[in-house]
């Protein structure tokens, strides 16, 4: 297993660690969890860069990398929804779109893989992941409301909360757009599967 694939595996391992830390009953647990999220997200950037620069792109890596990305985002999404850090209806809607898109794209990848075709992420998917990787950890920090209010103010927290919700909405919209683009770009996979 090459270094980029090891980094993808590390990202997969960091996901449950991030979740467990977030759930701890400790004032700074969300902050530590966000640091772990950031480290995991950085490995995503790093493994791709190394794989391309040193010609270490493998079929295993093309499959592991998106799985690791999905786990990171979905765990963070579950955490913010479960902790009521975003409005319940809004959270359910965004969660449904994000999870639905990931399941659909995974199905397309499976169909393609069964035909010996490995589909890599496109630029729209990368932008979507980038925005999710900003929106979700920032939203996770909302769990630190008492600390944020004591250090700044309630007004600061209220504005910060709205910014987080808007970012989650933008991430959801980009998720939807990237999913549609992905399906259009790979429509041959469906045509061949008939």
C-alpha positions as CSV (number, residue, x, y, z in Angstrom):
1,X,0.0,0.0,0.0
2,X,1.5,3.3,-1.1
3,X,1.7,6.5,1.0
4,X,-1.5,8.2,-0.5
5,X,-3.5,5.1,0.3
6,X,-2.1,5.0,3.8
7,X,-3.2,8.7,4.2
8,X,-6.7,7.8,3.1
9,X,-6.8,4.9,5.6
10,X,-5.6,7.3,8.3
11,X,-8.5,9.7,7.4
12,X,-10.9,6.8,7.8
13,X,-9.4,6.0,11.3
14,X,-9.6,9.7,12.3
15,X,-13.3,9.9,11.6
16,X,-14.6,7.8,14.6
17,X,-12.0,9.5,16.8
18,X,-13.3,12.9,15.8
19,X,-16.9,11.8,16.6
20,X,-16.0,10.3,20.0
21,X,-14.1,13.4,21.0
22,X,-17.0,15.6,19.9
23,X,-19.4,13.6,22.1
24,X,-17.3,14.0,25.3
25,X,-18.8,16.1,28.1
26,X,-15.9,18.6,28.1
27,X,-16.0,22.3,27.2
28,X,-13.3,22.1,24.6
29,X,-14.2,18.8,23.1
30,X,-15.8,20.4,20.0
31,X,-12.6,22.4,19.4
32,X,-10.4,19.3,19.6
33,X,-12.9,17.5,17.4
34,X,-12.6,20.2,14.8
35,X,-8.8,20.1,14.9
36,X,-9.1,16.3,14.2
37,X,-11.5,17.1,11.3
38,X,-9.1,19.6,9.9
39,X,-6.2,17.1,10.1
40,X,-8.3,14.5,8.3
41,X,-9.3,17.0,5.7
42,X,-5.7,18.0,5.2
43,X,-4.8,14.3,4.5
44,X,-7.3,14.5,1.7
45,X,-5.4,17.3,0.1
46,X,-2.1,15.7,0.8
47,X,-2.8,12.2,-0.5
48,X,-4.1,13.6,-3.8
49,X,-1.1,15.9,-4.2
50,X,1.4,13.1,-3.5
51,X,-0.4,10.6,-5.7
52,X,-0.4,13.0,-8.7
53,X,3.1,14.4,-8.2
54,X,4.8,11.1,-7.8
55,X,2.5,9.1,-10.2
56,X,1.2,7.0,-7.3
57,X,-2.5,7.1,-8.4
58,X,-4.0,3.6,-8.0
59,X,-7.4,2.1,-8.5
60,X,-7.5,1.4,-4.7
61,X,-6.8,5.0,-4.1
62,X,-9.5,6.1,-6.4
63,X,-12.0,4.0,-4.4
64,X,-10.5,4.7,-0.9
65,X,-10.3,8.5,-1.2
66,X,-14.0,9.2,-1.9
67,X,-15.0,6.7,0.8
68,X,-12.8,8.5,3.3
69,X,-14.2,11.9,2.3
70,X,-17.8,10.6,2.6
71,X,-17.3,9.2,6.0
72,X,-15.7,12.4,7.3
73,X,-18.5,14.6,6.0
74,X,-21.4,12.3,7.0
75,X,-20.1,11.8,10.5
76,X,-19.7,15.5,11.0
77,X,-23.2,16.0,9.5
78,X,-24.7,13.5,11.9
79,X,-22.9,15.1,14.8
80,X,-24.3,18.6,14.1
81,X,-27.8,17.4,13.5
82,X,-27.8,15.1,16.6
83,X,-26.5,18.0,18.7
84,X,-29.3,20.3,17.3
85,X,-26.7,22.8,16.1
86,X,-28.8,23.5,13.0
87,X,-32.6,23.8,12.9
88,X,-34.2,20.3,12.8
89,X,-36.1,20.6,9.6
90,X,-33.2,22.4,7.8
91,X,-30.8,19.7,9.1
92,X,-33.0,16.9,7.9
93,X,-33.4,18.5,4.5
94,X,-29.6,19.1,4.1
95,X,-28.8,15.7,5.5
96,X,-31.2,14.0,3.1
97,X,-29.7,15.8,0.1
98,X,-26.1,15.2,1.1
99,X,-26.6,11.5,2.0
100,X,-28.8,10.9,-1.1
101,X,-26.2,12.4,-3.3
102,X,-23.4,10.3,-1.8
103,X,-25.4,7.1,-2.1
104,X,-26.4,7.8,-5.7
105,X,-22.8,8.7,-6.7
106,X,-21.5,5.6,-4.9
107,X,-24.0,3.5,-6.9
108,X,-22.8,5.0,-10.1
109,X,-19.2,4.3,-9.1
110,X,-20.1,0.7,-8.3
111,X,-21.9,0.2,-11.7
112,X,-18.9,1.7,-13.4
113,X,-16.4,-0.4,-11.4
114,X,-18.3,-3.6,-12.3
115,X,-17.6,-2.7,-16.0
116,X,-13.9,-2.1,-15.2
117,X,-14.2,1.7,-15.2
118,X,-12.9,3.8,-12.3
119,X,-14.6,7.2,-12.1
120,X,-12.6,9.9,-10.3
121,X,-14.0,12.9,-8.6
122,X,-14.6,16.0,-10.8
123,X,-13.9,19.6,-10.0
124,X,-17.5,20.2,-8.9
125,X,-17.1,17.4,-6.3
126,X,-13.9,18.9,-5.1
127,X,-15.5,22.3,-4.6
128,X,-18.4,20.7,-2.9
129,X,-16.0,18.9,-0.5
130,X,-14.1,22.1,0.1
131,X,-17.2,24.0,1.2
132,X,-18.4,21.1,3.3
133,X,-15.0,21.0,5.0
134,X,-15.5,24.6,6.0
135,X,-19.2,24.6,6.9
136,X,-19.4,21.5,9.0
137,X,-16.4,22.1,11.4
138,X,-17.5,25.7,11.9
139,X,-21.0,24.5,12.7
140,X,-19.5,21.9,15.1
141,X,-18.1,24.8,17.1
142,X,-21.6,26.0,17.8
143,X,-21.6,23.4,20.6
144,X,-19.2,25.8,22.4
145,X,-21.9,28.4,22.8
146,X,-21.3,29.3,26.5
147,X,-17.6,29.7,25.8
148,X,-18.1,31.7,22.6
149,X,-20.6,34.0,24.4
150,X,-18.3,34.5,27.4
151,X,-15.3,35.3,25.2
152,X,-17.2,37.5,22.6
153,X,-20.9,38.2,23.1
154,X,-24.3,36.7,22.5
155,X,-24.7,39.0,19.4
156,X,-21.4,37.6,18.0
157,X,-22.7,34.0,18.6
158,X,-26.0,34.8,16.9
159,X,-24.3,36.2,13.8
160,X,-21.8,33.3,13.8
161,X,-24.7,30.8,14.0
162,X,-26.5,32.3,11.0
163,X,-23.2,32.3,9.0
164,X,-22.8,28.6,9.8
165,X,-26.3,27.8,8.7
166,X,-25.9,29.8,5.5
167,X,-22.6,27.9,4.8
168,X,-24.4,24.5,5.4
169,X,-27.1,25.7,2.9
170,X,-24.5,26.6,0.3
171,X,-22.7,23.3,0.9
172,X,-26.0,21.5,0.3
173,X,-26.7,23.4,-2.9
174,X,-23.2,22.6,-4.2
175,X,-23.8,19.0,-3.2
176,X,-26.9,18.9,-5.3
177,X,-25.3,20.7,-8.3
178,X,-22.2,18.5,-8.2
179,X,-24.4,15.4,-8.1
180,X,-26.4,16.5,-11.2
181,X,-23.2,17.4,-13.1
182,X,-21.7,14.0,-12.1
183,X,-24.7,12.1,-13.4
184,X,-24.7,14.0,-16.7
185,X,-21.0,13.5,-17.2
186,X,-21.3,9.8,-16.5
187,X,-24.7,9.1,-18.2
188,X,-23.0,6.4,-20.4
189,X,-22.6,4.2,-17.3
190,X,-26.4,4.0,-17.2
191,X,-26.8,3.5,-20.9
192,X,-24.4,0.6,-20.9
193,X,-26.1,-1.0,-17.8
194,X,-29.4,-1.6,-19.6
